[in-house]
Amino acid sequence: MSQFEVVRDPLWNNIRLEPEALAIIDTPAFQRLRYVRQLGHAFLVYPGATHTRFEHALGAYHLACRVTKDLEVQLAALLHDIGHYPFSHALEEAGLPPHESLAARHLRSGVLATTLERLGVSAERLLELIQGRSSSPLAGLVSGSIDVDKLDYLSRDATMCGVPYGVIDVDRLLTSLIVSAEGLALHAKGLAALESLLFAKYQMYRNVYWHHAVRSATAMFKRLVRRSIAARQMTPDDVAVATDDGLSHELLQQHDQAGLARALRERRLAKRALDIPATELPAETFDWPSRDPDLLERVEERLARELGLGPDQLFLDFPSKPDMFDVSLPGLGSLGLPRVAAELHRSAQRLRVFLLEPAEIPARPIIELVTLPREEVAARLAGHRALISAAARGSAAS
């Protein structure tokens, strides 16, 4: 009889861990996840949001085990966040490589790699599943429209934040999954549950992930880490294997000229000077503020200078993640869900400017910036053309 353990979980009650999972969990790389919070700075808004990547990984493994006996898929679900940075996805927004690519260093070397080899599990096939490159018909369980990652984190985040927005009919979704020639598919009986997933994600982005205070803290943290890396006080490799508290302590010990590390520690966040729903913006906007952190920082520095502010006192935030409502499953194309997904994304987005010092921000030039393609914005900066005209500044101050 195999030796297994059962752990208590606030979301799924009992999670059974088989010997292979236990061997992986006992490695230093996996134990690090106990000290990496799932939601980054969200605990500054929702005090209960201190849950970690560790219990989320156990939950994803639990759901994978409910659907399939395929060991590789189960272990890929367990390890899908093994390369994750501290503080959620902030550092990927700051320009560091995606956390999926960092999984390779753990699976190919060290104690975890040795453990996988002893278990007879292919690290390369696990990486393919984690990075969305696998041809397995079950690959969608690890990286797909209805993967176990989403089913766990939406439910867990809502529970731990104490909000009623992440309600998903997980049982219905899991029992409605079918394996087709095209990969993972959903039986028609699960469509209502799929809709619950979409709207739960929409509500969580609006009320938790993209909450204005969470985004303010995230913007400050991104600037702080980018400054530290640029000053060679730490390297991306150092950051990648850090924990939340370890990285926070390291940043506090450095020469924090702008005081951002201390401000985050004491929850003195930049305040909203501008907050516009994307539904009130022109139909065509560009995603360079979320895709090009170098350009974004240059724009922020120029805007701050034109407004008479310091270089680390203004933060422009326009998060964009159009694939977050992706529902590309076989047989769903005629249901109109892609159109609904696009509308949900736009409704969740907000254009914001955060300031650490009071100033009047004219809305029109900021709106104009996000309606310009990246190349045009870069050209304005290179040509030393003002981003905010004197007339606009005067109008905002009056």
C-alpha positions as CSV (number, residue, x, y, z in Angstrom):
1,M,0.0,0.0,0.0
2,S,1.4,3.4,-1.0
3,Q,2.2,5.9,1.7
4,F,0.2,9.1,1.3
5,E,-0.6,12.2,3.4
6,V,-3.8,14.1,3.7
7,V,-3.6,17.9,4.4
8,R,-6.4,20.1,5.5
9,D,-7.2,22.9,3.1
10,P,-9.7,25.8,3.8
11,L,-11.0,25.6,0.2
12,W,-11.1,21.9,-0.7
13,N,-11.2,20.5,2.8
14,N,-9.0,17.4,2.4
15,I,-6.2,17.1,-0.2
16,R,-4.6,13.7,-0.6
17,L,-0.9,13.8,-1.5
18,E,0.5,10.7,-3.1
19,P,4.1,9.7,-2.6
20,E,5.4,11.3,-5.8
21,A,3.8,14.6,-4.8
22,L,5.2,14.4,-1.3
23,A,8.7,13.8,-2.6
24,I,8.4,17.0,-4.7
25,I,6.9,19.0,-1.9
26,D,9.8,18.2,0.4
27,T,12.3,19.9,-2.0
28,P,13.8,23.3,-1.1
29,A,12.5,24.8,-4.4
30,F,8.9,23.9,-3.6
31,Q,9.1,24.8,0.1
32,R,10.1,28.4,-1.0
33,L,6.5,28.8,-2.3
34,R,5.4,28.9,1.4
35,Y,6.9,32.4,1.5
36,V,5.6,33.8,-1.8
37,R,2.2,35.3,-1.4
38,Q,-0.4,34.5,-4.1
39,L,-1.7,38.1,-4.4
40,G,1.3,40.3,-3.9
41,H,0.3,43.6,-2.3
42,A,-3.4,42.8,-2.2
43,F,-3.0,42.2,1.6
44,L,-2.7,46.0,1.9
45,V,-6.4,46.2,0.9
46,Y,-7.7,42.7,1.9
47,P,-5.9,41.7,5.1
48,G,-6.8,38.0,4.6
49,A,-5.0,37.9,1.3
50,T,-1.8,36.4,2.8
51,H,-2.2,32.9,1.3
52,T,0.7,31.6,-0.7
53,R,1.7,29.9,-3.9
54,F,2.3,26.8,-1.7
55,E,-1.4,26.1,-0.9
56,H,-2.4,27.2,-4.4
57,A,-0.1,24.6,-5.9
58,L,-1.6,21.9,-3.7
59,G,-5.1,23.0,-4.7
60,A,-4.2,22.8,-8.4
61,Y,-2.7,19.4,-7.9
62,H,-5.9,18.3,-6.1
63,L,-8.1,19.4,-8.9
64,A,-5.9,17.7,-11.5
65,C,-6.1,14.5,-9.6
66,R,-9.9,14.7,-9.7
67,V,-9.9,14.8,-13.5
68,T,-7.0,12.5,-14.5
69,K,-4.7,9.7,-13.3
70,D,-2.0,10.9,-15.6
71,L,1.0,11.4,-13.3
72,E,2.8,14.0,-15.5
73,V,-0.3,16.2,-15.7
74,Q,-0.8,15.9,-11.9
75,L,2.8,16.9,-11.2
76,A,2.8,19.6,-13.8
77,A,-0.2,21.1,-12.0
78,L,1.7,20.8,-8.7
79,L,4.8,22.5,-10.2
80,H,3.1,25.1,-12.5
81,D,4.3,28.0,-10.2
82,I,7.6,26.6,-9.2
83,G,9.5,29.5,-10.9
84,H,7.2,32.2,-9.7
85,Y,8.5,35.6,-8.6
86,P,7.6,37.2,-5.2
87,F,4.8,39.6,-5.2
88,S,2.5,38.0,-7.8
89,H,2.9,39.2,-11.4
90,A,4.4,42.7,-10.6
91,L,7.9,41.8,-11.7
92,E,6.8,40.3,-15.0
93,E,5.1,43.7,-15.6
94,A,8.4,45.3,-14.7
95,G,10.1,43.6,-17.6
96,L,11.5,40.4,-16.1
97,P,11.0,37.1,-18.0
98,P,7.7,35.2,-17.5
99,H,7.7,32.9,-14.5
100,E,6.9,29.8,-16.6
101,S,10.3,30.2,-18.3
102,L,12.0,30.2,-14.9
103,A,10.6,26.8,-14.1
104,A,13.4,25.3,-16.1
105,R,16.2,26.2,-13.6
106,H,14.4,24.2,-10.9
107,L,13.3,21.2,-12.9
108,R,16.7,20.8,-14.6
109,S,19.1,21.2,-11.7
110,G,19.3,20.9,-7.9
111,V,17.3,18.8,-5.5
112,L,14.1,19.0,-7.5
113,A,15.7,17.7,-10.7
114,T,17.3,14.8,-8.7
115,T,13.9,14.0,-7.2
116,L,12.2,13.9,-10.6
117,E,14.9,11.7,-12.0
118,R,14.5,9.3,-9.1
119,L,10.7,9.2,-9.6
120,G,11.3,8.5,-13.3
121,V,9.4,11.6,-14.4
122,S,10.6,13.6,-17.4
123,A,11.4,17.2,-16.5
124,E,11.2,18.2,-20.1
125,R,7.6,16.9,-20.5
126,L,6.7,18.7,-17.3
127,L,8.1,21.9,-18.7
128,E,6.2,21.5,-21.9
129,L,3.0,21.2,-19.9
130,I,3.8,24.1,-17.7
131,Q,4.9,26.4,-20.6
132,G,1.9,25.5,-22.8
133,R,4.0,23.6,-25.4
134,S,2.7,20.1,-24.9
135,S,0.8,18.2,-27.5
136,S,-0.9,16.0,-24.8
137,P,-4.7,16.1,-25.1
138,L,-4.7,16.8,-21.4
139,A,-2.4,19.8,-21.7
140,G,-5.3,22.2,-21.3
141,L,-5.7,21.1,-17.7
142,V,-2.4,22.7,-16.9
143,S,-2.3,25.7,-19.3
144,G,-5.6,26.4,-21.0
145,S,-9.0,28.2,-20.9
146,I,-10.3,26.0,-18.1
147,D,-7.1,24.9,-16.4
148,V,-6.9,23.9,-12.7
149,D,-4.7,26.9,-12.0
150,K,-7.7,29.3,-12.7
151,L,-10.2,27.1,-11.0
152,D,-8.1,27.1,-7.8
153,Y,-6.8,30.6,-7.7
154,L,-10.2,32.3,-8.4
155,S,-11.9,30.3,-5.8
156,R,-9.1,30.6,-3.3
157,D,-8.5,34.3,-3.8
158,A,-12.1,35.1,-3.3
159,T,-12.3,33.0,-0.1
160,M,-9.2,34.4,1.4
161,C,-10.1,38.0,0.5
162,G,-13.5,37.6,2.0
163,V,-15.3,38.7,-1.2
164,P,-18.3,37.0,-2.8
165,Y,-17.1,37.5,-6.4
166,G,-15.1,34.3,-7.2
167,V,-18.0,31.9,-7.1
168,I,-17.4,29.2,-9.7
169,D,-19.3,25.9,-10.2
170,V,-16.1,23.9,-10.1
171,D,-17.7,20.5,-9.8
172,R,-19.9,21.1,-12.8
173,L,-16.9,22.3,-14.9
174,L,-14.7,19.3,-13.9
175,T,-17.5,16.8,-14.6
176,S,-18.3,18.5,-18.0
177,L,-14.7,18.2,-19.3
178,I,-14.1,15.8,-22.2
179,V,-11.0,14.9,-24.2
180,S,-11.5,15.4,-27.9
181,A,-9.3,14.9,-30.9
182,E,-8.6,18.7,-30.7
183,G,-7.7,18.5,-27.0
184,L,-9.7,19.4,-23.9
185,A,-13.3,20.3,-24.6
186,L,-16.4,21.1,-22.6
187,H,-19.8,19.4,-22.8
188,A,-22.8,21.6,-23.4
189,K,-24.0,20.9,-19.9
190,G,-21.0,22.8,-18.6
191,L,-21.7,26.1,-20.4
192,A,-23.4,27.8,-17.5
193,A,-20.5,26.9,-15.3
194,L,-18.1,28.3,-17.9
195,E,-20.0,31.6,-17.8
196,S,-19.7,31.6,-14.0
197,L,-15.9,31.3,-14.5
198,L,-15.8,34.3,-16.9
199,F,-17.9,36.5,-14.6
200,A,-16.0,35.5,-11.5
201,K,-12.7,36.4,-13.2
202,Y,-14.2,39.7,-14.3
203,Q,-15.4,40.6,-10.8
204,M,-12.1,39.5,-9.2
205,Y,-10.1,41.7,-11.6
206,R,-12.4,44.7,-11.0
207,N,-12.6,44.4,-7.3
208,V,-9.3,42.7,-6.2
209,Y,-6.5,42.3,-8.8
210,W,-7.0,45.7,-10.3
211,H,-8.2,47.5,-7.2
212,H,-6.8,51.0,-7.2
213,A,-4.7,50.6,-4.0
214,V,-3.3,47.3,-5.2
215,R,-2.3,48.9,-8.5
216,S,-0.8,51.8,-6.7
217,A,1.4,49.6,-4.6
218,T,2.3,47.5,-7.6
219,A,3.4,50.5,-9.6
220,M,5.6,51.7,-6.7
221,F,7.0,48.2,-6.2
222,K,7.9,47.9,-9.9
223,R,9.7,51.2,-9.9
224,L,11.6,50.3,-6.8
225,V,12.8,46.9,-8.1
226,R,13.7,48.4,-11.6
227,R,15.8,51.1,-9.9
228,S,17.6,48.5,-7.8
229,I,18.4,46.3,-10.8
230,A,19.5,49.3,-12.8
231,A,21.8,50.4,-10.0
232,R,23.2,46.8,-9.8
233,Q,22.1,46.5,-6.2
234,M,20.5,43.2,-7.2
235,T,20.2,41.0,-10.3
236,P,17.1,39.5,-11.9
237,D,18.4,36.1,-10.9
238,D,18.5,37.2,-7.2
239,V,14.9,38.5,-7.5
240,A,13.7,35.3,-9.1
241,V,14.6,33.1,-6.2
242,A,13.6,35.6,-3.4
243,T,10.7,35.4,-1.1
244,D,8.3,38.3,-0.4
245,D,9.7,39.2,3.0
246,G,13.3,38.5,1.9
247,L,13.0,40.8,-1.1
248,S,11.2,43.5,1.0
249,H,14.0,43.4,3.6
250,E,16.7,43.6,1.0
251,L,15.0,46.6,-0.7
252,L,14.7,48.4,2.7
253,Q,18.4,47.8,3.5
254,Q,19.5,49.5,0.2
255,H,19.9,53.2,-0.4
256,D,16.2,53.9,-0.9
257,Q,16.6,57.5,-2.1
258,A,13.0,57.9,-3.2
259,G,11.7,56.3,0.0
260,L,9.5,53.9,-2.0
261,A,10.5,50.8,0.1
262,R,9.7,52.5,3.4
263,A,6.4,54.0,1.9
264,L,5.3,50.5,0.9
265,R,6.2,49.1,4.3
266,E,4.1,51.7,6.0
267,R,1.3,51.6,3.5
268,R,1.8,55.2,2.4
269,L,0.6,54.6,-1.2
270,A,0.5,57.0,-4.1
271,K,-3.0,58.5,-4.5
272,R,-5.2,58.6,-7.5
273,A,-5.0,61.9,-9.4
274,L,-6.8,60.5,-12.4
275,D,-9.1,57.4,-12.8
276,I,-11.0,56.8,-16.0
277,P,-12.9,53.6,-17.0
278,A,-11.7,52.2,-20.3
279,T,-15.3,52.3,-21.4
280,E,-15.1,56.1,-21.4
281,L,-11.9,56.1,-23.5
282,P,-11.8,56.1,-27.3
283,A,-12.5,52.8,-28.9
284,E,-8.9,52.2,-30.0
285,T,-6.3,52.3,-27.3
286,F,-2.8,50.7,-27.2
287,D,-1.3,48.4,-24.6
288,W,2.3,49.8,-24.5
289,P,1.8,51.0,-20.8
290,S,1.5,47.3,-19.8
291,R,3.8,45.8,-22.4
292,D,6.7,48.1,-22.6
293,P,8.0,49.0,-19.1
294,D,11.0,50.9,-20.4
295,L,8.9,53.2,-22.4
296,L,6.4,53.5,-19.6
297,E,9.1,54.6,-17.1
298,R,10.4,57.2,-19.6
299,V,6.8,58.6,-20.1
300,E,6.3,58.7,-16.3
301,E,9.6,60.6,-15.8
302,R,8.7,63.1,-18.5
303,L,5.2,63.7,-17.1
304,A,6.5,64.2,-13.6
305,R,9.1,66.7,-14.8
306,E,6.5,68.6,-16.8
307,L,4.3,68.8,-13.7
308,G,7.1,69.9,-11.4
309,L,7.2,66.6,-9.6
310,G,10.2,64.3,-8.7
311,P,11.1,61.4,-10.9
312,D,9.6,58.8,-8.6
313,Q,6.4,60.6,-7.6
314,L,4.2,59.8,-10.6
315,F,2.9,56.4,-11.9
316,L,0.8,55.8,-15.0
317,D,-1.2,52.6,-14.8
318,F,-3.3,51.1,-17.6
319,P,-3.2,47.3,-17.1
320,S,-4.1,45.2,-20.1
321,K,-4.5,41.5,-20.3
322,P,-6.8,40.7,-23.3
323,D,-6.3,37.0,-23.1
324,M,-7.5,36.7,-19.5
325,F,-11.0,35.9,-20.7
326,D,-9.9,33.5,-23.4
327,V,-12.4,30.8,-24.1
328,S,-10.8,29.1,-27.0
329,L,-12.3,25.6,-26.6
330,P,-13.6,23.3,-29.4
331,G,-17.2,23.9,-30.2
332,L,-17.6,27.2,-28.5
333,G,-17.0,29.6,-31.4
334,S,-20.7,30.0,-32.3
335,L,-21.8,31.0,-28.8
336,G,-20.5,34.6,-28.9
337,L,-18.2,34.2,-25.9
338,P,-15.2,35.8,-27.6
339,R,-17.2,39.0,-28.1
340,V,-18.3,38.8,-24.4
341,A,-14.7,38.2,-23.3
342,A,-13.5,41.4,-25.2
343,E,-16.3,43.5,-23.6
344,L,-15.5,42.1,-20.1
345,H,-11.8,43.0,-20.5
346,R,-12.6,46.6,-21.6
347,S,-15.1,47.0,-18.7
348,A,-12.5,45.8,-16.2
349,Q,-9.8,48.2,-17.4
350,R,-9.1,51.6,-15.9
351,L,-6.6,54.3,-16.8
352,R,-5.1,55.8,-13.7
353,V,-2.4,58.2,-12.7
354,F,-1.1,57.9,-9.1
355,L,0.9,60.6,-7.3
356,L,2.9,60.7,-4.1
357,E,2.7,64.5,-4.1
358,P,-0.5,66.5,-4.9
359,A,-0.8,67.9,-8.4
360,E,-3.5,68.6,-11.0
361,I,-3.4,66.1,-13.8
362,P,-5.1,67.2,-17.1
363,A,-7.1,64.2,-18.4
364,R,-7.0,64.9,-22.1
365,P,-3.2,64.5,-22.7
366,I,-3.1,61.3,-20.7
367,I,-6.0,59.9,-22.7
368,E,-4.2,61.0,-25.9
369,L,-1.1,59.1,-24.9
370,V,-2.8,55.7,-24.6
371,T,-4.5,56.3,-28.0
372,L,-1.1,56.6,-29.6
373,P,1.0,53.6,-30.8
374,R,4.2,52.8,-29.1
375,E,6.3,54.2,-31.9
376,E,4.6,57.6,-31.8
377,V,5.0,57.9,-28.1
378,A,8.7,57.0,-28.4
379,A,9.1,59.6,-31.1
380,R,7.6,62.3,-29.0
381,L,10.0,61.5,-26.2
382,A,13.0,61.4,-28.6
383,G,12.0,64.7,-30.1
384,H,11.7,66.3,-26.7
385,R,8.1,67.3,-27.5
386,A,5.9,68.1,-24.5
387,L,3.5,65.4,-23.4
388,I,1.4,68.0,-21.6
389,S,1.0,71.4,-23.2
390,A,1.3,74.6,-21.1
391,A,-2.4,75.3,-21.9
392,A,-3.5,71.9,-20.6
393,R,-1.4,72.4,-17.4
394,G,-3.0,75.8,-16.9
395,S,-6.5,74.4,-17.5
396,A,-5.9,71.6,-14.9
397,A,-4.7,74.0,-12.3
398,S,-7.6,76.4,-12.7
